[in-house]
């Protein structure tokens, strides 16, 4: 019998041949030393390869933390998002109310008035209620004095509102010439 | 009777060590092994719905692993041409000595890594499990005839490389 090709001998080791082919090659190997040595060599290579690959240390599989078991980041939580949205809405409403209130409040006193006030001049805080009230009173008196000053300069008499309401102008009669009477 | 599909986690648990070994052989750089395994598992998880149990899970995952390892190896400029690498396996990046305690096994792995890509993939899967050629062909997307020729050529190259290194492991001489 002719020697089988080397690929068939390799397939014999890998059990890829039909039963009839396997039996025929085995019979041949019993009487052919060179083929037998080739098969033994391939078997050695096969064994070396398998042993080497199996010798690679492989760590045991440790199940990783699955996505469902992972604690999500705080900002990924739906409650956190709702809370964040609520805070934004509250801030927006607060800002709107603040703006409205500021637009309705009276305008601050003129700068010179503030500068003239004793507390501002001394650089003291004016958050004490009594001091604030006295300052306001003093400021209004000064403003009144400034308002009155031109009238006084022209010698115009200023009277209280009650007096002005009851004021009756003097009856002035025309002075006819005596010749007319 | 329909195929009762196991859950992904238990499949990975059974095939994990095989995948790590395969990645160690297929990757040019030892630093890539973990990344390649991770990427393989991610891709396998995404396409697990398409796995119908036509082959073993390891074989199916190996086909993904081979592609991922190819991509990882392409990132590096191949230092040595394939023909030269086959004849000079010592020039290849060696398997980490700390990992491969057995010197002889390290030499064999280096020799397998020096093979051309297709031979390396086929032979690694062949050594990993005693799979029939048909299943290897399905995993690598080639014909059975190609697998036969590829594995035979790979074994011959490996035999030559081992002969140079005089690696002789005692194996039974009886042909079963």
Interface residues (C-beta under 8 A of the other chain):
Chain A: X6 X7 X10 X11 X12 X13 X14 X16 X26 X29 X36 X39 X40 X41 X42 X43 X44 X45 X46 X47 X48 X49 X50 X51 X52 X53 X54 X55 X56 X57 X58 X59 X60 X61 X63
Chain B: X9 X12 X13 X16 X17 X18 X20 X21 X24 X25 X99 X100 X101 X102 X104 X105 X106 X108 X109 X112 X123 X124 X126 X127 X128 X130 X132 X133 X148 X149 X151 X152 X155 X156 X158 X159 X162 X167 X168 X169 X171 X172 X173 X175
